[in-house]
Amino acid sequence: MNKPSIYGLTLDQLTAWLGERGHKKFRATQVWEWLYRKRVTAFSDMTDVHPECLQLLAEHYTILTLEEHTKQESLDGTVKFLFKLVDGNLIETVLMRHKFGLSVCVTTQVGCNIGCSFCASGLLKKSRDLSAAEIVEQVMQVQLHLDQKGKSERVSHLVVMGIGEPFDNYENMSDFIRVIKDHKGLAIGPRHITVSTSGLANKIVEFADSDLGVNLAISLHAPNDEIRTRIMKINKAIPIEKLMAAIDYYLEKTNRRITLEYILLKDVNDQPEHALELSELVGKRRNLANVNLIPYNPVDEHSQYQRSTKESITSFYDTLKKQGISCSVRLEHGTDIDAACGQLRSKQIKKAQ
């Protein structure tokens, strides 16, 4: 039976686990710093940790479990990794270079059941959730990739926007965030971490009440129920009114800005009247909301959708701005490789069939 990765334990969980087995609190801190500060990949490399402690850890845990299956590097510095899990499943992780630092986009599930009709991630249905360890290790594998380059670069930002619905794997996602932002480890600041959800209203409320303190993005993609239900089947169960009520709770509870993600689909949701309708929907929330306009990356299997023209994107942006809505157009990364989320994984699985 495969041993779980130690990356799945928060520092509190590691401290408690070792404490139950007779080891003092400082041992957990030692191990933690070896894992995340010195980034060793074998327990035997933790030279100042007591041998009995190391033996205990090695008997119950491993460190690395992901195998690099494929790696694509873009001319703009974007790197897309396809990792193989111990059960043979494939997941995607992406490193992106920004002016503000290096960002990693992680996956939380094998496949996705949300079923957005424009998305490559949903081409393959969810087969299971990723463990907290498997999510953490995606970041660690990217950081190890950077370490090997010898340029002293570090991952500074995280987006939980890869394959899957993060809030459908809430507990593991939460433990992942606690590991990654721990100040004794990678110490990625909570304001540099963003979690995206397609709109699970009850989990948005739970997220607002949590101590995670990281940013929230909502995959909205439509200004009304008719369009949203057509392109996102989740809207049948959680219509916009219910979603916006959860968003209002989050804004009132946290007083933190929220991002509304909006993929522009040609002649579907990108017309001036849609921009006006979206402005009205944002309405009173405008002081704590930013609309992130996303040019669509075409997917062969979703040929009914095309990218909006540059003129339509500019017009949509200008209309929102004139209505006093804070908005931006997402900078594109990796356009010369399989840019759409889930696209590389889908292609590799097809090749194997």
QUICOR-V78194 format. One record per backbone hydrogen bond with DSSP energy under -0.5 kcal/mol. NH is the residue of the N-H (numbers start at 0). CO is the residue of the C=O. E is the energy in kcal/mol with one decimal. If there is no record, write none. Layout:
BEGIN
((NH & CO & E) (NH & CO & E))
END
This chain:
BEGIN
((3 & 59 & -0.6) (5 & 61 & -2.7) (7 & 4 & -1.5) (8 & 5 & -1.9) (13 & 9 & -2.7) (14 & 10 & -2.6) (15 & 11 & -2.3) (16 & 12 & -2.4) (17 & 13 & -2.5) (18 & 14 & -2.3) (19 & 15 & -2.3) (20 & 17 & -1.0) (21 & 18 & -1.7) (22 & 17 & -2.5) (26 & 23 & -1.5) (27 & 23 & -0.7) (27 & 24 & -0.8) (28 & 24 & -1.3) (29 & 25 & -2.3) (30 & 26 & -2.6) (31 & 27 & -2.7) (32 & 28 & -2.3) (33 & 29 & -2.0) (34 & 30 & -2.2) (35 & 31 & -2.6) (36 & 32 & -1.8) (37 & 32 & -2.3) (39 & 33 & -2.2) (44 & 41 & -1.7) (45 & 42 & -1.9) (46 & 44 & -1.9) (48 & 45 & -1.7) (52 & 49 & -0.7) (53 & 49 & -2.1) (54 & 50 & -2.5) (55 & 51 & -2.0) (56 & 52 & -2.4) (57 & 53 & -2.6) (58 & 54 & -1.8) (59 & 55 & -1.1) (59 & 56 & -0.6) (60 & 56 & -3.1) (61 & 3 & -2.2) (66 & 83 & -2.3) (68 & 66 & -0.6) (68 & 81 & -2.8) (69 & 81 & -1.7) (71 & 79 & -2.7) (73 & 77 & -3.5) (76 & 73 & -1.6) (78 & 94 & -2.4) (79 & 71 & -2.9) (80 & 78 & -0.6) (80 & 92 & -3.4) (81 & 69 & -3.0) (82 & 80 & -0.6) (82 & 90 & -2.6) (83 & 66 & -3.4) (84 & 82 & -0.5) (84 & 88 & -3.2) (87 & 84 & -2.2) (90 & 82 & -2.3) (92 & 80 & -2.1) (93 & 104 & -2.0) (94 & 78 & -3.1) (95 & 93 & -0.5) (95 & 102 & -3.3) (97 & 95 & -0.5) (97 & 100 & -2.6) (100 & 97 & -0.8) (101 & 153 & -0.5) (102 & 95 & -2.8) (102 & 100 & -0.5) (103 & 156 & -1.9) (104 & 93 & -2.9) (105 & 103 & -0.6) (105 & 158 & -2.0) (107 & 162 & -2.1) (108 & 162 & -1.6) (109 & 127 & -2.8) (110 & 108 & -1.1) (111 & 123 & -1.7) (116 & 230 & -2.4) (118 & 115 & -1.4) (120 & 340 & -0.5) (122 & 119 & -1.4) (123 & 120 & -0.7) (124 & 122 & -0.5) (126 & 109 & -2.9) (127 & 109 & -0.9) (129 & 107 & -2.3) (134 & 130 & -1.5) (135 & 131 & -2.8) (136 & 132 & -2.8) (137 & 133 & -0.8) (138 & 134 & -1.0) (138 & 135 & -0.7) (139 & 135 & -2.0) (140 & 136 & -3.0) (141 & 137 & -1.7) (142 & 138 & -2.6) (143 & 139 & -2.7) (144 & 140 & -1.9) (145 & 141 & -2.0) (146 & 142 & -2.7) (147 & 143 & -2.2) (148 & 144 & -0.7) (148 & 145 & -0.9) (149 & 145 & -0.6) (149 & 146 & -1.3) (150 & 145 & -0.7) (155 & 101 & -2.3) (156 & 101 & -2.1) (157 & 191 & -2.6) (158 & 103 & -2.6) (159 & 193 & -3.3) (160 & 158 & -1.3) (161 & 105 & -2.5) (165 & 163 & -0.7) (165 & 195 & -0.6) (167 & 164 & -1.9) (168 & 165 & -1.6) (169 & 166 & -0.6) (172 & 168 & -2.4) (173 & 169 & -2.5) (174 & 170 & -2.3) (175 & 171 & -2.2) (176 & 172 & -2.0) (177 & 173 & -2.1) (178 & 174 & -2.2) (179 & 175 & -2.5) (180 & 176 & -2.3) (181 & 177 & -0.6) (181 & 178 & -0.7) (184 & 181 & -1.9) (186 & 181 & -1.4) (187 & 179 & -1.8) (188 & 186 & -0.6) (191 & 188 & -2.4) (192 & 189 & -1.4) (193 & 157 & -2.3) (194 & 214 & -2.5) (195 & 159 & -1.9) (196 & 216 & -2.2) (200 & 198 & -1.3) (202 & 199 & -0.6) (203 & 199 & -1.9) (204 & 200 & -1.8) (205 & 201 & -1.9) (206 & 202 & -2.8) (207 & 203 & -2.1) (208 & 204 & -1.6) (209 & 205 & -0.6) (209 & 206 & -0.9) (214 & 189 & -0.8) (214 & 192 & -2.6) (215 & 256 & -0.5) (216 & 194 & -2.7) (217 & 258 & -3.1) (218 & 196 & -2.9) (219 & 217 & -1.4) (219 & 260 & -1.6) (220 & 260 & -1.9) (227 & 223 & -2.3) (228 & 224 & -2.7) (229 & 225 & -1.3) (230 & 226 & -1.9) (231 & 227 & -2.7) (232 & 114 & -0.6) (234 & 231 & -2.0) (235 & 232 & -1.7) (236 & 232 & -0.5) (236 & 233 & -0.7) (237 & 233 & -2.6) (241 & 238 & -0.5) (242 & 238 & -2.2) (243 & 239 & -3.2) (244 & 240 & -1.5) (245 & 241 & -1.6) (246 & 242 & -2.2) (247 & 243 & -2.5) (248 & 244 & -1.9) (249 & 245 & -2.3) (250 & 246 & -2.8) (251 & 247 & -2.5) (252 & 248 & -2.6) (253 & 249 & -2.7) (254 & 250 & -2.2) (257 & 287 & -2.6) (258 & 215 & -2.0) (259 & 289 & -3.0) (260 & 217 & -3.2) (260 & 258 & -0.7) (261 & 291 & -2.5) (263 & 293 & -2.3) (264 & 262 & -0.7) (265 & 305 & -2.6) (267 & 264 & -2.3) (268 & 264 & -1.6) (269 & 264 & -0.6) (273 & 270 & -0.9) (274 & 270 & -1.8) (275 & 271 & -2.2) (276 & 272 & -2.1) (277 & 273 & -2.5) (278 & 274 & -2.2) (279 & 275 & -1.9) (280 & 276 & -1.9) (281 & 277 & -2.6) (282 & 278 & -2.4) (284 & 281 & -2.6) (285 & 282 & -1.8) (286 & 283 & -0.5) (287 & 284 & -2.1) (288 & 285 & -0.9) (289 & 257 & -2.2) (290 & 325 & -2.7) (291 & 259 & -2.5) (291 & 289 & -0.6) (292 & 290 & -0.8) (292 & 327 & -3.4) (293 & 261 & -2.6) (294 & 292 & -0.5) (295 & 263 & -0.8) (297 & 295 & -0.7) (301 & 298 & -1.8) (302 & 299 & -0.7) (304 & 301 & -2.0) (307 & 263 & -0.9) (312 & 308 & -2.4) (313 & 309 & -2.5) (314 & 310 & -2.5) (315 & 311 & -2.6) (316 & 312 & -2.5) (317 & 313 & -2.7) (318 & 314 & -2.3) (319 & 315 & -2.2) (320 & 316 & -2.4) (321 & 317 & -2.4) (322 & 318 & -1.1) (322 & 319 & -0.6) (323 & 320 & -1.8) (324 & 319 & -2.4) (325 & 323 & -0.5) (327 & 290 & -2.2) (329 & 292 & -3.2) (329 & 327 & -0.5) (336 & 333 & -1.6) (338 & 336 & -1.8) (342 & 339 & -2.2) (345 & 341 & -2.2) (346 & 342 & -2.2) (347 & 343 & -2.3) (348 & 344 & -2.3) (349 & 345 & -1.9) (350 & 346 & -2.0) (351 & 347 & -1.5) (352 & 348 & -0.8) (352 & 349 & -0.6))
END
